[in-house]
Amino acid sequence: MRGVAARYPAFDPALKLPVNLARRINLCRERHQKAAPLALESADLLSLETLVAFQSRGLPQMSPADPQLDAVKKRGEQRFNQRIGQLNLSCAQCHDANAGRRLASSVIPQAHATGYPVYRLEWQGQGSLQRRLRNCMAGVRADVPAYGAQELVELEVFLASRAQGMLMEAPAVRP
């Protein structure tokens, strides 16, 4: 399992879609164990994601150089730069233009998703990158897509490409 999480999200040729680590775990459960998929954001799925991600700790993020992901990454980048919600903010406005500054008492990070799943003190538990993305979207009062939605996976693909070469630190701890 060493290095597996560092290569996700990746393109699944059978589905003809990009899949994140949670989806890959569920696909493996369905295909090989004939087991029902675990609910997204469930403790069981987050525990399995954490176990797999921990095996990649200290390895560089290696987003697949798959041409089938190019259009997905571009859409993720467009979403990252698109203003959304009632506050009319984009991810880039906070995480590029204001990284290192504070929003209330929290330091704004640079949007490098190398520590997920993450234990967040404010959640008093673990959460996925999609949970964090959804929280940001709710914070700017935007429509929040469901867990597993394609637009969230597109953002994950883009964020993985931004973190290319950075060391994996999952599971991380954040305020």
Buried (B, 14 or more C-beta within 10 A) or exposed (E): EEEBBBBBBBBBEEEEBBBBBBBBBBBEBEEEEEEEBBEBBEEEBBEBBBBBBBBBBEBBBBBBEBEBBEEBBEBBBEBBEEEBBEEEBBBBBBBBEEBEEEEEEEEBBEBBBBBBBBBBEEEEEBBBBBBBBBBBBEBBEBEBBEBBBEBBBBBBBBBBBBBEEBBBBBBBEBE
